Amino acid sequence: YNPVHRTVYKAIEDLSHELKPIDLYTVTERLKSEGTLKEVGGAPFLAQLTQKVGSAAHVEFHAKIIAQKYVQRELIRSSTEIQRKAYDESKDVTELIGFAEQEIFRVAEGHVKRSVQDSKSVLAKTLKSIEEAGKNKDSFSGVPSGFVGIDRETLGWQPSDLVILAARPAMGKTAFTLTMARNMAVDQKIPIAMFSLEMSNVQLVNRLLVNVCEISGEKIKSGQLAPYEWSQLSLKMNELYGAPFYVDDTPSLSVFELRTKARRLVRDYGVKMIIIDYLQLMSGSGYGKNSDNRVNVVSDISRSLKIMAKELNIPVLVCAQLARTTEKQANHRPALADLRESGSIEQDADVVIGLYRDGYYNRECENPNLAEAIVLKNRKGEVGPVKLTWLPEYTAFAPYEGRYDDEY
């Protein structure tokens, strides 16, 4: 807050990075070598500072006071900026509310606007993340999907990544995400949230129930279950009751509404990943002059989703439809160029996966239950197809049961 104190603190910070002792003499010499000793008031001023605190016994309490004052100043700064924008009549109200909530969320979470950082501090953070990854016995640094082949290529879904799951209708996008939801929330107790713009929350949980209980969907719909299946249903439902799985089925959800709800889910429930089904159903309201142009709307949505993933520092997986050009190809396998309505989806995404089932197009194929999750883009790893097993009776996917070296 005080520029003089800022200069002194910077000198202390530099000494700390260099692992040098910090006392009145070393700080004085550092400021002298930088030519800023006179600016801060010389050695007498530094001596005064050391006499302000009689003992270091309560240093933690003193540090909390400094941190509290910092948060208060950030709130004042954010409030001033919100007030300034609120008086601007050209600003869209929905956009203003989103900005206001984002600013308060940043202060609450400590994610204040960052200044330029030097290489030393960035390297320290990088080293810490490598050490944390080394402690993980599974060798995954991100959130594991439960599909071994995919996790091997991505090392799990990485924080701040935007993941696009692309496929033609009826190829199994929802089934894939629900299987993944089961692997994460039910089996591993990882809190995740799913925004379903296509299905109601009752329909979605019904599908999840089929997946978890491994009972035919037709039987669950009709209620015609054998006694042992009722027991199996009751047992598996208890697992679902305790699963940290949160569902929102708001139709035509806009990005601003999504970001508001996502922040609360991360803050209140510790959600580690967000799934959206699917991108093309999201509303384009609040996008100004270009709202009538669907390509521009989808571009803005994908860009905003990437920003949200980075802001919340969690992976965001978004289902997207492929264009009909896929149907005209000889092998029908998805490609990056097939992403529907906007090339910016390809640019904004960190990982793009295309789903493909040969049995959907060719009923007489050798293995109709063989599916592929084709990694089309991966900023931090390899690309290529990963084999999966399609379970039509449960509308679900499972890891491929072949040999390791047979997984492409």
KAKA-V796815 format. One record per backbone hydrogen bond with DSSP energy under -0.5 kcal/mol. CO is the residue of the C=O (numbers start at 1). NH is the residue of the N-H. If there is no record, write none. Layout:
BEGIN
co = {CO CO}
nh = {NH NH}
END
This chain:
BEGIN
co = {1 2 3 4 5 6 7 8 9 10 11 12 13 14 15 16 21 23 24 25 26 27 28 29 30 31 31 31 32 36 37 38 41 42 42 43 44 45 46 47 48 48 49 52 56 58 59 60 61 62 63 64 65 66 67 68 69 70 71 72 73 74 75 76 77 78 79 80 81 82 83 85 87 88 92 93 94 95 96 97 98 99 100 101 102 103 104 105 106 106 107 110 118 119 120 121 122 123 124 125 126 127 128 129 130 131 132 133 135 136 139 142 143 146 147 148 149 150 151 153 155 155 157 158 161 161 162 162 163 163 164 164 165 166 167 168 172 173 174 175 176 177 178 179 180 181 181 182 182 183 184 184 185 189 191 191 192 193 194 194 195 195 200 201 202 203 204 205 206 207 208 209 210 210 216 217 218 219 219 223 226 226 227 228 229 230 231 232 233 234 235 236 237 238 240 243 244 246 248 250 253 254 255 256 257 258 259 260 261 262 263 264 265 265 266 272 273 274 275 276 277 277 278 279 283 284 287 288 289 290 292 293 294 295 296 297 298 299 300 301 302 303 304 305 306 307 308 309 309 315 316 316 317 318 319 320 321 323 324 324 325 325 326 335 336 338 342 343 344 345 350 351 352 352 353 354 356 357 357 358 358 361 362 367 369 370 370 371 372 372 373 373 374 374 375 377 378 384 386 387 388 388 389 390 391 391 391 393 396 398 403 404}
nh = {3 6 7 8 9 10 11 12 13 14 15 16 17 18 20 19 23 27 28 29 30 31 32 33 34 35 36 37 35 40 42 41 45 45 46 47 48 49 50 51 51 52 52 54 59 62 63 64 65 66 67 68 69 70 71 72 73 74 75 76 77 78 79 80 81 82 83 84 85 86 87 88 89 91 96 97 98 99 100 101 102 103 104 105 106 107 108 109 110 111 110 112 122 123 124 125 126 127 128 129 130 131 132 133 134 135 136 136 137 139 141 144 157 148 151 152 153 154 155 382 141 142 143 161 163 316 350 351 165 318 166 353 320 355 322 171 176 177 178 179 180 181 182 183 184 185 186 186 187 188 188 190 244 191 272 273 246 275 196 248 197 277 204 205 206 207 208 209 210 211 212 213 214 215 220 221 222 223 224 225 229 230 231 232 233 234 235 236 237 238 239 240 241 242 243 245 192 194 196 253 283 258 259 260 261 262 263 264 265 266 267 268 269 271 270 315 193 317 195 319 197 198 281 282 255 287 290 291 292 293 294 297 298 299 300 301 302 303 304 305 306 307 308 309 310 311 312 313 314 274 163 318 276 165 279 167 340 326 327 328 328 329 329 338 339 323 345 347 348 349 379 164 376 377 166 374 372 360 361 361 362 363 365 370 390 358 359 388 356 374 375 386 354 376 384 352 381 375 373 400 371 390 398 392 394 395 396 217 391 389 406 407}
END
